[in-house]
Amino acid sequence: MEPTGKEKKVFVIRVVIFFAVFLCLFLVINRVFLYKDNNFYNYVNYMSQPEESIDILVMGSSHSIDAVDSMELGEALEQEYGVHVSVFNMSITSMRIEQIAYRLQEAVKNQSPKLLVIETFSFAPMELSNDEVVRRYALDYMPLSTEKIKFIFENVEEGKSSFFVPFIKYHTRWGELEADDFRALSRKWLGSTSSSYGLRVGRKADYEGEWDDYFLQDFSSISGKIEIDGGQKESVDSILETAEKNGIKVLFLSVPYKVQMSLPSTELIQYNNYIRENYVDGENVFLLDMNAMMNSLGWGYEYMQDEGHVNDDGRKIVMKYLTEYIGENLKNCFIN
C-alpha cells in the first residue's frame, strides 16, 4: 500500500528532526573535544564583546601577546591623549599574515574597529615552523563559513577534512577531557586565560641565557629590504582591502627581540623596510618598527624573557612608545 500524503509528511518531519538532533549532538561533541588553549578562549572572549564596541584590534603572534596589554593601552590613550577607546588583543600563537587576513574578515562581521595593529613577526616564513600546528591555532575553533572554506582550500594541502571537521583530529582526546572541556559548551566560558579585553598579560621571567653584544649593533643603519612572498602579498592586499572597505587605519608594529625560528631581528627590520616602501602611506597605513629603534630605546637582555619575547619591563617600554605613536599620529581616527 502506498503511504498517504500525511504519512509522507510525517516521515519527512522525522528525518528532518533526526538530522537536526544529530547535527546538534555533533556540534556539542566537536566543541568538547577541541583542544582548549588561550587562543580558543580569546576567540570566545572576542565573540562575547558587545557589537561595535572595539576601537583598536591587535593581531599578531606571541610577540604581541606578551608586549601589548589591551587595558593598559586603552587607559594610557585616555589619560595622556584624551581619547576613550576600547582595545582588544586577538593575537594568536605563531599567527602568520595569511591567517590575519582571514581572521580580519571574520572579526569585522560584528565589530568596526577604527585601527588595526598588525605585529610584523607574522611575516616570518611559514616554513620556519610547523604549518599544520600554526594553522590549527587560528582555524580549529572558528565556525564553518565561506571565508574558512576558502582559506582551507587555498592554504591547506594535507588533511583538509580535519580542518573542516576538527573532531577528526581530536577524537582521541577521550582520556584527556577535563571539566573545562565541558564548561566550554557555554559560549561565554573564558577559562582562566582571557580577560575583558583580550589575553591577560602577566609577569614574565627575566632572561637567563648568555648576554652578548647583539643589542649593541647599529639597528637604525639597516637599510636592506627583504621582499615578502606572493602569498604574503595577497594577504596584505586582502587586509588593506578589508580595512579600506570598513574605514580602518592599519598600523604595522614590530616588537623588539633577538631571534626566533631562525629569523633574527636584523632580518625582520628588512622585511619592515619592504613593507614601509611598498605599503605605508602615512595616511591610512603606518609602521612603527621598534626593532630598528632598539639603540634609542636602550634595549638589552634585561627587557627579554627569552630571545624572542619581552618580559614585563620590556612590555612597559613597548606600551610607552606604542601609546605615544598612536596618540600623536592616529588620534584623529577616534574623534567623531
N, C-alpha and C positions, 0 to 999 in steps of 0.2 A: 504494500500500500504506500502510495506517495505521501510524504509528510505534508501537512496542511501549511498554509501561509503563516498561521500563528506559530506552528511548531518550528518552522524555519527561522522565524523571527527570534524565538526563544533560544534556539541553538546559536544563532549569531551573537546574541547578547551574552550567552555563557562563554563563548570563545573570546569575545572582547574582554569580559571580566577576568577570564583566566590569564590572558596575556598582560592585562593591566596589573594584576596581582603579581605575576611572575616578574614583570619589569620593576615594580616597587621593591620586591624582595631582592632582586639582583642589584639594584642601586644601593640598597642598605648594606648588603654583603660586600659590595665593591668598596664602599666608603669605610667599612670596618677594617678591611684588610689592607687598605692603603698604608704605606709607611708614613708615620707621623713625625714631622720634624718642624723646626722653626719656619721653614718655607711653607709648609702646609698651613700652620696656624696663622701665619702672617697674611696669607690669602683670605682665610676665613675672616680675619680681622678687617681687612680692606672691604670685603663684601658686607660687613656689618656696619660700616660707616653710613651716616645719612647721605642720601643722594645730593650731589652738588655741594659737598661740604669741604672738599680738599682743594687747597690753592697751590701747593707745591708737592709734586710727586717725585720721589727719588728712586731711580732704578739703576742697579749696578751689581757688582759681585760682592764677595766677602769684604773687600776693601772699604766699600761704603757702608756695609753692615756695621763694621767696627768704628768707622770715622764720623758718621752722621747721626746725631741724636735729633729725632724729629721735634720733640717737645722743646728741647733746648734751642733749636734753630728758630722755631716759631716765637718763643718768648724773647729771644735776643733781637729779632727783627722788630718786634713791637716796642720793646724798651728803648732800643737805640735809633730806630728809624720811624717809629710811629705808625707802622703798618700791621694790621691784625691779620695774620694768616694761619691757616691750618696746614701742617706739613705731614706727609706720610712717607715712610721709608719702605718701599716694596723691593728692596734689593734681595737677591737670591744667591745662594752659594754657587760660585763659578758661573754666574749668568753671563752669556755672551750677547753680542749685539743683535744676532738673529732672533734670540728669544725676547729681547727687549722690544723689538719691532712687533712681534706677535702679542706680547703681554700688554703693550700700549693700546693696541686695537681693542683688547678686552677691557682694559682699565677705563677707557673713555665712554664705555656703554652706560655707566652710572655715575661718572664723575666728570667735572670740567675743570681740571687744573689749569692755572694760568702760566705755570712754569714747570718744565720737566728738567730734572737734573740727571744727566747720564754719566755715570762713573766710567772712565775710559779704559780700565783694565779689561772691560768687556770686549775690547778689540784684540785680546790675546788670541792667537791662532787656536782653533779648536783642536788641532792635532796634538797640542801640548797637554791635553787632558783626556779622560775617558768620555767620549762624546755621548755614549748612552746615559751614563750617570748624570752628566751635566744637563742633558735634555729632560731627563726624568724629574730633576729638581724643579723645572719650570712647567712641566706639562701634566704630570700624573693626576693631580687633583683638580685640574681645570675641567669645566663642563664641556661636553662634546658640542662643537659649534662649527660653523663654516670656516672660521679662521683657524681653528685647531686642526680640522681635517686637511686644510690647505697646507699648513705648516708641516704636518706629518708626511704628507706625500712629497713635499719639496725637500725636506731635510733629513728624514729617517730612511736609511737604506735597508736595515735588517730589523726584523721583529716588529713591523708596523702594527700588527694586530694587538700586541700587548700595550701599545701606546693608545690605541683606540679603547681597549678594554684592559685597564691596569690589573684587574683581578687575575688575568693570565700570568702576570709577572709575580704577584704577591700571594697567590693561593696557598703557598707552602708555609705561610706565617701562622698556621694554627697554633703551634706551640709557643709563639711569641706574643700573642694577643694579651693586652693588659686593659685595665679599666678605662684608660684614656681612649683606647680604640673604639670603645662603645660610647663614651661620652661625646666623642667627635660626631656622633649622629646628629647632635644638636648643631645647627648651622651657626650658632654663636659661641660654641665652646672654643676658648682660646688656649687652653692648656696653661703652661707657665712661661711661654716664650714670646708672647706678644702683649703689648700694652696699648694704650688708647690710640697712639699714632704710629704704629709700626713696631719694628723689632726693638726690644729693650737693649740698651747699650750699657753693659756692666763693666766693672773694673777688670782690666786685662793685665796679665802678668808682665813684668818687665823683662826685657831681652836678656837672655842668659848665655848667648853664644859669644864667639870671639869678636872683639871690637877691632876693626882695622881702619884704614884711611879712606874707605869707599866714599863717605859723605864729604870728604874734603876736596874732591874734584870739582871743577867748574861746570855745573849743570846748565847754567844760563848760556854757555857758549855753544851748546849742542844745536847745530843748525840743520843737520841732515834730516831727510824725510824718508819714511818707510810707507809705501803705498798699501792701503788696505786691499784685500782681495775682492773679487767680483761679487761674491755672496754678501760680504760686509757692505759693499757699496749699495747693493739692492736693499739691504736692511736699513741703512742710513736714509736712503731715498724714501723708503716706506715710512720711517719715523718722522721725517721732515714733512712729508705729505700729510700724515695724520695730524701732526702739530699745526700745520697751516690751516687745515680744514677745521680744526677745533679752536683756533686762536690761541695756541700755546707757544710760549717762548721756550727755547731749548738752550740749556747750559751744559756743555761738556765739562766734567770735573775730573781732574787727575789727583789722586790721593798719594802722598809721599810713601815710598817703600824702597827696598833694595833690589830684591829679585824674588820671583815666584814663578813656578812652572817653567824654569829656564828662560824667562823673559825679564831681563834687568830693567830697571827704571830708565837707564840711558837709552834703551830701545823704545820704551813706551813714549818717551819725550819725542822721538822721531815720528811715531805714529800720530802723536798730538800735533806735531808740526804740519803733517799732511792734512789732518782734519782742519786745522786753522786756515791753511792756504786754500782749501777746496770747499769748505762749508761755512765757515764763520763769516758773518757779515756785520756784526756789531749792532744789528737792528732786531733780528729775530733769532739769530743763532750766535752763541757766545762760547768762550773757552777760558777756563781757569786751570792752568797747569801748575799745580803745586810741586810737581817733581822738578820742573825747570826752575822753581823758586827756592829749592832746598838750601842754597847758600845763604840767601837773605833771611830765610826762616830760622837759620841756625840749627838746621836739622841734624840729628845724630841718633845713635842707638838708644839713648835714654828715652826716646819717644816711640820706640818699637816694642812690640811683644814678641815678634819673630821677624824674619827677613822680609815678610810680605805684608804685615799688618801693624797698624798703630796700636799703642796702648792707650790708657786713659789720658795721660799727659799729651800724647800726640793728637788724640781726638780734640782736646781743647784748642790746640793750635789750628787744626783744620777748621773747626767750628768758627773760630775768631775770623779767619780770613774769608771763609765762605759767607759768613754773615755780612762782612764788610763789602764783599763783591756784589752780593745780591742787593744790599741796601743802597749802594752807590750807582749800580748800573741797571737794576731791574725793578726798582721801587715803583716806578710808574705803572707797571703792568698789574699792580694790585690796587690801584686807586681808580675807583669808578668815576 
